[in-house]
């Protein structure tokens, strides 16, 4: 998702887990199974700078599994994949179980940090995100072009979004993991993996899209203005969004218009469930 080097040579890759010769039946992977696997991992500190606020020196824990970005070589398999083949395979099988037909090359794993406003410029097509853990808050906010943007509660819920649009995370408390499944791209250089690299990733369970298997640069379907212009605008929209949340008394509260005499009055409702919520234009 960023441009630092977390890649590893194919010669250094650990062998992919060997599947049983004759499995009796596919075993359904639960959210608890995934959470247990993540809790057992020592999530490394990420060097990504675009997810931090200016002058923020706090630790950011995260890793990219599968295809990542090398600043001169383009698409390469991340070092984290080498050290965690079993966890990588589990997450791939989980995604294919939950999102049949969705192709991806990479999995971003985040732990306990509130991402600042940013864009993921090296993404191609849609991404899917899900939040796991015992936490409250931590909604994903997305600049969807509306007046106040859109906030989505992703705890134990899948959400499809475009990571190339500005997005950030609302404040939260508790243990929070997020998994983002996406396809790496780089419009400035070829994203092709070698045949050996492709085989390794497929054995782990990645349903690779054709864009990471060809020798041409990945051309995005939509051209966006540079992030340096879009992110500051999104920050202002998010500030307006936060003011509206405070006025309403919290995320997920809706207004119902009721007739009082000759006037319609908006009454705040407690949410029956914290689901997708788009503030009115």
N, C-alpha and C positions, 0 to 999 in steps of 0.2 A: 504493500500500500504506500510505501515511501521509497526513497531513492538510495538509502544506505545499503551496504553489502551484507546480507545475511546468507549468502549462497554457499554452496558446498560442491566440490567436484563430484562427478558421478562415481569415481573410483573409491571415494570415501563413504559412500552411502551404505547404511546398514541394510542387510537383506530384508525385503518385505516379509511380514508374517505369512507363514504357510498355512493355508486354509485346510481344514480336515478333508480327507479324501472323499468321504461319503457322509456329508452332514445329513442328519435325520430331517431337520426342518429349520427354516430361518427362525432365529430367536429374536423376538421384538426387543428393541433397545428402549428403555424408559428414560424419562428425564432424570430420575434418580441415578440410573446407571451412568449417565453422562456426567452428572454433578460429582458422583463419587470418583470417577476417573480424573476429573479436573482437580478435585481436592487433593488427590494423591500426587499430582504433578508439582514440581517446583517451577512455577512460572517465572521466566527470567525478566529482568528489567529491559524495557524497550527503549531504543534510542530515537524513536519517532519524535520529531519536534513539532509537527503541525497539529498535534492533538493537545498541546500544552498552551496555557495562557502565557502571555509575555512575562518574562522573569520568574516563571514558576519553576522551582527547583525540586518539587516533590517527585517521588519515584513513580514511574509509570510501568506497570507490569503487563506484559503482553508479548505475543509471538505470532509469527505467520507460519503456517504449515502448508506445504505444497510449493507452489510457484511464488517466488518473490522477485524483487527487483535488484539487479546489479547495475551500478551506475555507468559501467562501460560495456557490459556483456548483454544487458537486457534480461530476459527471463531465465531464471535459474532456480533449482530446488533449494529451499532454505535449509540452513544447518539444523534448525529445530526439528525438521522432519527426520533427519538422520538419527537424532537422539531419542525420538519419541515415535517410532513406527507403530507401536500397538495403539497408543492414544489416537494417532492420526487415522489409523484404519477404523477405529471405533467411531470417530466423528464423521468419517466419510459414509459409513454404513448407516449411521443415524440420519444423516441428511438425505440419503437416497431412500430411506424408509419413509421419512416425513415429507419429502419434496420429490416425488417420482417424476423423472423426466427433466429435472433441473440440472444443467451442466455447470460445473465450476472447476477451477484450477487451484484455488487457494482458500484457506480458512484462517481468519484472524481471530485469535483468542485473547480476550481482554479480562483483566482481573482488578476489581476494586479501584477504578479510577474514572473520574468524570471528564470525559473528552471535551476539550474546548471546541469552539466553532472551527470547522475545517472542511475540506473537500478531499476526496480520494481520487486524485487525478489519474492514477494508473489502473483504474477499474474499467471494465468493458461490460456494458449491459446492466441488468438488474442484479442486486444483491439481496440476500435473505439474512435477517438477523433474529436472534432469540436470546432472551435474558434468563439466567438461571441463578438460583441461590435464595437465601433467606434475607431479603432486603425490601425496603419500601422506597418509593420515589424512583429515580433513575429512568425516567421516560426518555425516549428518543425524540428530539425535536428536529424537524426537517423544514427547510425553506422550500415550500411547494409552489411558490408564486402567489399565494394568497396574502391578505393584509397582515395576518399574524402568524402565518405558518401553520404547521400541524404537529401535534404532540401525540405520541403513541406509547401506550403501556406495553412493553415487550416481555414482561416477566412471564415465562412459560408460554409465550405466544410468538408465533412467527410473524414477521413483517417484511414485506417486499418493498424495496426502496432503491433509489438511484444515488449511490454514494458519491457521484460527481457533483451533486447538489449540496450546498452548505448544510451541515447538520452538527448537532452537539447533544450533550446529555444533561438532563436536569439534575439538581442535587438529590442525593440518596443517602441512606444509612443502611448498614448491614453488609453482608458478604454478597458481592455481585459479580457474576461472570457474564460476558456476552460472547457469542459465536457469530461471526460474519462469514458467510459463504459467498464467494465472488470469483470473477474471472479476471486475471491479471492482463493488462495490456500496456503497450507503450507505442504511441503513434509515431515516434521518432526513430525506432529501430526494430529489427525483426524480433518477434517473440517466440520463435520456434524452439522447441526442445529437441534434443537428439532422440533417436529411436530408443536408445537405452533408457534415457530419462523418462520418456513417455511410458515405457513398459513398467518401470519401477513405480510410477505414480498410479498407473492403472491397477497394478497388483495391490497397492494400498487401498484402492477403492475410489480414486478420483474419476468422475465421469468427465473426462477432458473435452472441452469444446474444440472445434477445428481451429480456432484462432491461435491456440498455443501449439498447434501441430503443423503449421505452415511456415514458410520462410519469408512471409511478407509482414510489414508492420501492420499492427491492428488499427484499422480505421474506425473511429467511433461513429455511431449512427447519428449523433447530434453533437454539434460544436458549441462549446460553452466559452463565455468570456473568461479571461484569466482570473484565478482565485483571488489575486490581490485586489481585484475590484469587487468581486462577489461576496467575499467573506465579511468585509466591514459593513456592507449593506445588510447582510444577514444578521450581524450582531445587533444592529439597530432594531430590526424587526423582532428579534428575540427579546430585546429589552421591553418593547411594547407588549409582547406576549406575556412577559413576567408581570408587568403591571396589571394586565387583564386577569391573570391567575390570582393575584393578590386581591383584586376587587371582588372576584367570585368566591374567594375563600378557599382555594385549593384546586388542584388538577382534578378533572373528571366531573366537576359540578356543572350542571346544565341549567339554562334558564327556560322556564315555561311561561308563555304569555297567557295571562288570564284577564278577563273583562271585568273591570270595576267601574260601574256606571258608564260614562261615555269614553273611558280611557282603557287602554290595555297596559297592564303592569307586568313587568318581568319578575318572576319569583324564582329564587335559587332552589334547586333540588339537590338532595344528596344523591350521589350516583348509586344505582342499583348494582352496577358492576363497572370496574375501571377498564373500559375498552377504548377503541380508537376514538379520538376526540378532535374534531377540527373546530377551531374557534370561528365564529361568524365573520364574514367579510365586512 
